[in-house]
Amino acid sequence: MTDVTFCQNAYLCAEGASALVIVTEWDAFRALDLSRTKDALSEPIIVDLRNIYSPSDMRKRGFRYFSVGRQ
């Protein structure tokens, strides 16, 4: 594959990214250190396509959080 970067973990993947898009329910993404994730991102934006996290909790933590099928 070309133009694909593989990372050892989610934090390296998030490093400098404009947003983190969660498309899996893997335990690694269910148990993210959200402070570390926020620090890694260039903007605190998470798009959660699996509805893993609570929208109100994510807002309290300072994320712009978008999930599917919820308000």
N, C-alpha and C positions, 0 to 999 in steps of 0.2 A: 504494500500500500504506500501511496505517496501522500504527502500533506496531512499525515496523521501523526499525532504525538501521543505516545503511551507514557503514563506516569505510574510511579510505585504506589501512590495513595491519593485519596481525594484532596488532601491539602495541597500537594504539589500540582494537582490538576487545577485547583482554584487559584493558585498563585498568579496574581496580576490580572485575572479574568474579570470581565465586566459583569458577569452573572454566573451563577451555578444553576444548572438545570438537572434536576433529579428525575431520572427515567426508570429507576429500578427500586425494588424494595429490599435490596441486599442489606444485611445487618450493618455493613460498613457505613452505609448512608443513614441508617436509623440511629446510629450512635455517634454522630459527628460531634466533635468538640466545637460548638457553635461560636465561641469566642475566637478560637483559632481559625475557623472558617471565615469569619467576618474580617479578621486581620489579613487573611490571605487575599481576599477579593479586592479589586480596585474600587468597586461599588458594592454595598451590602445588599445585593439583589439575589433572591433565590426563587426559581420557578420550580415548583414541586408538582410533577405530573402524577405522583403516586399518593398524595395527601398524607405524607408521613408525619408532618409537624402541625402543631396547632397555630392557626393564623394569629390569634391574639398573643400567644407567647412569642412568636417570631417578631411581631411588631414591637412588643415590649423590649426585645433584645436589640432593636434598632435596624432590623432588616426590612426591606421592601419585599414582601412575600406574596407570591402569586400561586394559587393552587387551582385545580380543575374541579368544577362542579360545586364549589363552596363560595360563600360570600365573605 
